[in-house]
């Protein structure tokens, strides 16, 4: 027993240091969505809170999952999600036109979202079982590359560049943490620099290419594709330090800001809450990510270490790309801001990450108590 | 591998690398915070203004246009509150779909729909394109409720130009329309592209554009990105444009236009003392009311196919051989040259000049003819004879002094000079010497001589008063100084006055022109101008375009002239078509009731007023035409085209005239004392 406050044993084990800031962030997100809906709980804020509640329960369930189960589930889960991705592709082909989700009864799931935490899980499991001495050999790079390439290819076909990049990023960070030789990453980086222009000209869809060019010079097309970035910067910039006040944002309320409740929710927030609100959001994400890395560092074994590190990286990727996008530092790729943007899929993915981190955190505590 | 990698080493690597990852994450966090600080603090001012300019939209309210008033202050052009719909093309999404929906809502015909599509195509994008005005509230409301699916469509309450007498003032006043791309480039101010703003396109509307325009009002509103207005922030009322008061007598103008009836012609009446133009009617005409939303293709086609050129202002741009109406002027030239008005010549129906014989219109001859008889009987031989003796050099300067070949300082878009031929002119134009038969032709107002109806009216006024009467169109409150004398002696003026009175009231050629009013005797002079030679047509029957023009100049009362004027009926078949119009117009001026009775009887035969007939023609034409018509030109091009056609129609012959014109009869079968 530590600390002055005495809580019942299971409650005391809950990582409140992360969970309380997270709840504050979700509530703040709900407030912003309330404003984005023109000062109304529906349709965004209420469902946002309900989803968070549902997925929090899910995370708490995951929290109780023993290490062995998670380890055992890694490959079957990967296989199942891959099948779902294939299913999306097939239904898309049959139905004509692209789609990203599957209708399963009343719920609609995006398998590509599920793949983000799953790739981390399966890679962590792989490196755990791989003999330690093989870390510098082909066995350390080829199978993980295949594991990553399969879902990436399927998601890119949808086509969903943002999620593809998210999967790649989560996997790559995991490889990095797994201890693959540093020069490989250096070489990979150089190779990426060579491939990127080629991919730009041959691999990207027209609309994706336009997003990149507009990102490089948003003013070139102020009423077309650059409109999003320009309006987002206007929203953030006009908020100033204190913001325009709750419910007073003209950019979001008069429809100048595109997607004020999803991808550009940060701009909606920043217009009304200003730099103060922005710093608050950044701080909370900083707390959550720092906690995630601490969990990873404290983990007793390779599997849980990599799992926690990979999940943290996945959340980080969402946050970083979204914020860079709304501030005009990255092209518009359609990645929502975790815990603030309205949308079930992103909430689910991020809560799976949170649940996994809580799970690892619990293993850590158990390991500590058992080892003492 | 020479070093064995242990689990602990991997753990160390992991710790190092998590630190790297954490550092990168922290770094990006700091970068984001810095970036946000930069945008929100350093660039706050700039983005605040941009947000403000997004949010607040300044809409101009088109100013109410100044009225155009007649001499008594009643409107010839006013404004009517109405509901209108415009489109701002660059805000449109699906052009076809929007036009389809609008056409359904507003019950457009296929042709009207096509017109709208053409206008959208030709538009500058940012400037408003009128769709319809003068809408019923129901239709306006129907468009308003569908706005969410009609981006770029602007329904609004506003004012539209209204011309109460429609076609009667079409040529005189002109019409208004939305600013064209060229006009905007010339005067790039936001008002010109404001929905609902109309500027003068022709006539006085164009001439007095700056005076009539007024100051736009403004409305600051909060708008959404889609252009929906959330609330008003501020309003500033417009300032109506200044009125322009004309010398025109509105009822007289309307009466004259209507009295022209089925004919193609013009009527000018002016005040001899002030020069005020009381009426400048030119018919057939167009309805300026229907031009202000753009000229429809059906309407344009109907007007441009009409051989009576309803788009031409014939008062200023119709040039005609003046015919015998020049005879009083020629007589004045003779008097000034010292001819005794009682000197006679024998008219045996013709005159031998050299080896040619020039006929008088009256083949049987007029017997002994002095100046008065030469005028009232319009004896050609009298003028042939004395013109041979006195020469063109006395006639041409007199014609110019009387206003022929001149333009007047009037606020009109253009007026034609016409032609007063003389030896120097002919030499320059055709490189040929002046021939005796040229003088013969000129004395009877044929050959090269051309004048417009306004010049004929001025000539009449100057002969009647002996003063240099100059027409004016705007009543600006300034007292017109008395006109300078032309240097005619009173005695000479008397000779002309009484001779011209005899044309109407005596044994002259226009007995039926006598005013049905006690104590007011009108003086006048008939003219019949032939258009083609006798071998093609006798000028009275056959194809319309070969018939003679009918002309009549007049003033009243004959001994103390107050009003003067001219009537020209194109291809009217002779002066008999012209002077009844002059008589009725003058009757109306002096006794409106009597004038209207005469008109109503005639309009019953013609099928309604000018406006009613124009509307009926349009309906008939639209039904027959369908939409396979070329689109109408824009107003500038249209004006240029009309001008060019008018010039082409009025130019002197390509080849020099080599023959004397055989004059046509000035006969008035019912006039007393004439045996034709």
Boltz contact constraints between the chains, C-beta under 6 A:
constraints:
  - contact:
      token1: [A, 132]
      token2: [B, 5]
      max_distance: 6.0
  - contact:
      token1: [A, 132]
      token2: [B, 7]
      max_distance: 6.0
  - contact:
      token1: [A, 133]
      token2: [B, 5]
      max_distance: 6.0
  - contact:
      token1: [A, 135]
      token2: [B, 5]
      max_distance: 6.0
  - contact:
      token1: [A, 176]
      token2: [B, 17]
      max_distance: 6.0
  - contact:
      token1: [A, 177]
      token2: [B, 14]
      max_distance: 6.0
  - contact:
      token1: [A, 177]
      token2: [B, 17]
      max_distance: 6.0
  - contact:
      token1: [A, 179]
      token2: [B, 10]
      max_distance: 6.0
  - contact:
      token1: [A, 179]
      token2: [B, 13]
      max_distance: 6.0
  - contact:
      token1: [A, 234]
      token2: [B, 47]
      max_distance: 6.0
  - contact:
      token1: [A, 234]
      token2: [B, 50]
      max_distance: 6.0
  - contact:
      token1: [A, 234]
      token2: [B, 51]
      max_distance: 6.0
  - contact:
      token1: [A, 236]
      token2: [B, 39]
      max_distance: 6.0
  - contact:
      token1: [A, 236]
      token2: [B, 40]
      max_distance: 6.0
  - contact:
      token1: [A, 237]
      token2: [B, 39]
      max_distance: 6.0
  - contact:
      token1: [A, 237]
      token2: [B, 40]
      max_distance: 6.0
  - contact:
      token1: [A, 237]
      token2: [B, 43]
      max_distance: 6.0
  - contact:
      token1: [A, 237]
      token2: [B, 44]
      max_distance: 6.0
  - contact:
      token1: [A, 237]
      token2: [B, 47]
      max_distance: 6.0
  - contact:
      token1: [A, 238]
      token2: [B, 47]
      max_distance: 6.0
  - contact:
      token1: [A, 238]
      token2: [B, 48]
      max_distance: 6.0
  - contact:
      token1: [A, 238]
      token2: [B, 51]
      max_distance: 6.0
  - contact:
      token1: [A, 239]
      token2: [B, 40]
      max_distance: 6.0
  - contact:
      token1: [A, 240]
      token2: [B, 40]
      max_distance: 6.0
  - contact:
      token1: [A, 240]
      token2: [B, 44]
      max_distance: 6.0
  - contact:
      token1: [A, 250]
      token2: [B, 51]
      max_distance: 6.0
  - contact:
      token1: [A, 250]
      token2: [B, 55]
      max_distance: 6.0
  - contact:
      token1: [A, 251]
      token2: [B, 51]
      max_distance: 6.0
  - contact:
      token1: [A, 254]
      token2: [B, 55]
      max_distance: 6.0
  - contact:
      token1: [A, 254]
      token2: [B, 224]
      max_distance: 6.0
  - contact:
      token1: [A, 255]
      token2: [B, 224]
      max_distance: 6.0
  - contact:
      token1: [A, 255]
      token2: [B, 225]
      max_distance: 6.0
  - contact:
      token1: [A, 256]
      token2: [B, 54]
      max_distance: 6.0
  - contact:
      token1: [A, 256]
      token2: [B, 225]
      max_distance: 6.0
  - contact:
      token1: [A, 275]
      token2: [B, 40]
      max_distance: 6.0
  - contact:
      token1: [A, 278]
      token2: [B, 36]
      max_distance: 6.0
  - contact:
      token1: [A, 282]
      token2: [B, 29]
      max_distance: 6.0
  - contact:
      token1: [A, 282]
      token2: [B, 33]
      max_distance: 6.0
  - contact:
      token1: [A, 286]
      token2: [B, 29]
      max_distance: 6.0
  - contact:
      token1: [A, 289]
      token2: [B, 25]
      max_distance: 6.0
  - contact:
      token1: [A, 293]
      token2: [B, 18]
      max_distance: 6.0
  - contact:
      token1: [A, 293]
      token2: [B, 22]
      max_distance: 6.0
  - contact:
      token1: [A, 296]
      token2: [B, 18]
      max_distance: 6.0
  - contact:
      token1: [A, 297]
      token2: [B, 18]
      max_distance: 6.0
  - contact:
      token1: [A, 305]
      token2: [B, 14]
      max_distance: 6.0
  - contact:
      token1: [A, 316]
      token2: [B, 25]
      max_distance: 6.0
  - contact:
      token1: [A, 320]
      token2: [B, 28]
      max_distance: 6.0
  - contact:
      token1: [A, 323]
      token2: [B, 32]
      max_distance: 6.0
  - contact:
      token1: [A, 327]
      token2: [B, 35]
      max_distance: 6.0
